Amino acid sequence: MGVNMKKSIALSVITAAVVGLLIWAASTLVPFSYGEWSFFIGLGLTVLFFFFSGSGGFLSKMATFQASATVGKVQEDNEHNAYLGGIFYGLVLYTFVSLIVMLIIYF
């Protein structure tokens, strides 16, 4: 494994742990069940991070459309270039682990 791969894996694990701790801390301050909501919060964070971490996604296309409508010239960009790194994969890891934990708790 290369150095960049090791850094990405380490960043993913650290991100998953930090997100888990932040959601747990929020569940102690605001009365909600960590076991019931952790998967849905992780899924929401993952989707939001995906939409905000790249160019050519839904939000970028909406901004391009609004700018095109103002200028009167339609710009086409059919590519989605997401910059997915360790943080995104950490969010995916947290979401996956919280799904497994939720399934174990309820089944």
VEXDREN-2710 file (C-alpha; in Angstrom, 1 decimal):
% VEXDREN-2710
k/r/px/py/pz
1/MET/0.0/0.0/0.0
2/GLY/1.2/3.5/-0.8
3/VAL/1.5/6.3/1.6
4/ASN/-1.5/8.1/0.2
5/MET/-3.7/5.0/0.6
6/LYS/-2.6/4.6/4.2
7/LYS/-3.4/8.3/4.9
8/SER/-6.8/7.9/3.3
9/ILE/-7.6/4.8/5.3
10/ALA/-6.4/6.5/8.5
11/LEU/-8.4/9.7/7.7
12/SER/-11.5/7.5/7.0
13/VAL/-11.3/5.7/10.4
14/ILE/-10.7/8.9/12.3
15/THR/-13.6/10.6/10.5
16/ALA/-15.9/7.7/11.3
17/ALA/-14.9/7.9/15.0
18/VAL/-15.3/11.6/15.2
19/VAL/-18.7/11.6/13.6
20/GLY/-19.8/8.8/15.9
21/LEU/-18.6/10.8/19.0
22/LEU/-20.3/14.0/17.7
23/ILE/-23.6/12.3/17.1
24/TRP/-23.3/10.5/20.5
25/ALA/-22.6/13.8/22.2
26/ALA/-25.5/15.4/20.4
27/SER/-27.8/12.6/21.6
28/THR/-26.9/13.3/25.2
29/LEU/-27.6/17.0/24.8
30/VAL/-30.8/16.7/22.7
31/PRO/-33.1/13.9/23.7
32/PHE/-33.0/11.4/20.8
33/SER/-31.9/7.7/20.7
34/TYR/-28.5/7.3/19.3
35/GLY/-29.2/3.7/18.2
36/GLU/-32.4/4.7/16.3
37/TRP/-31.0/7.9/14.6
38/SER/-27.3/7.3/14.0
39/PHE/-27.8/5.5/10.7
40/PHE/-30.1/8.2/9.3
41/ILE/-27.9/11.0/10.5
42/GLY/-24.9/9.3/8.9
43/LEU/-26.7/8.7/5.7
44/GLY/-27.8/12.4/5.5
45/LEU/-24.3/13.6/6.2
46/THR/-22.9/11.3/3.5
47/VAL/-25.4/12.5/0.9
48/LEU/-24.9/16.1/1.8
49/PHE/-21.1/15.8/1.7
50/PHE/-21.3/14.1/-1.7
51/PHE/-23.5/16.9/-3.1
52/PHE/-21.2/19.6/-1.8
53/SER/-17.9/18.0/-2.5
54/GLY/-17.8/18.0/-6.3
55/SER/-18.5/19.8/-9.5
56/GLY/-21.2/18.8/-11.9
57/GLY/-23.6/17.5/-9.3
58/PHE/-27.2/18.6/-8.8
59/LEU/-26.3/21.7/-6.8
60/SER/-23.7/22.8/-9.3
61/LYS/-26.1/22.2/-12.2
62/MET/-28.7/24.4/-10.5
63/ALA/-26.2/27.2/-10.1
64/THR/-25.1/26.9/-13.7
65/PHE/-28.7/26.9/-14.9
66/GLN/-29.5/30.1/-12.9
67/ALA/-26.3/31.8/-14.3
68/SER/-27.2/30.6/-17.8
69/ALA/-30.8/32.0/-17.4
70/THR/-29.4/35.4/-16.3
71/VAL/-26.9/35.6/-19.2
72/GLY/-29.1/33.9/-21.8
73/LYS/-26.6/31.3/-22.8
74/VAL/-27.0/27.6/-21.9
75/GLN/-23.9/25.9/-20.6
76/GLU/-23.8/22.1/-20.7
77/ASP/-21.6/20.1/-18.4
78/ASN/-22.5/16.4/-18.4
79/GLU/-19.7/15.3/-16.0
80/HIS/-19.9/14.9/-12.3
81/ASN/-16.4/15.3/-10.7
82/ALA/-16.7/14.5/-7.1
83/TYR/-13.6/14.9/-5.0
84/LEU/-14.1/11.9/-2.7
85/GLY/-11.4/11.4/-0.2
86/GLY/-10.9/10.0/3.3
87/ILE/-13.6/12.2/4.8
88/PHE/-16.3/10.9/2.4
89/TYR/-15.2/7.3/2.9
90/GLY/-15.2/7.8/6.7
91/LEU/-18.8/9.0/6.5
92/VAL/-19.7/5.9/4.4
93/LEU/-17.9/3.7/6.9
94/TYR/-19.8/5.3/9.8
95/THR/-23.1/4.9/8.0
96/PHE/-22.4/1.2/7.2
97/VAL/-21.4/0.4/10.7
98/SER/-24.4/2.2/12.2
99/LEU/-26.7/0.3/9.8
100/ILE/-25.2/-3.0/11.1
101/VAL/-25.6/-1.9/14.7
102/MET/-29.2/-0.8/14.1
103/LEU/-30.0/-4.1/12.5
104/ILE/-28.5/-6.0/15.4
105/ILE/-30.4/-3.9/17.9
106/TYR/-33.8/-4.4/16.2
107/PHE/-33.5/-7.9/14.9
END
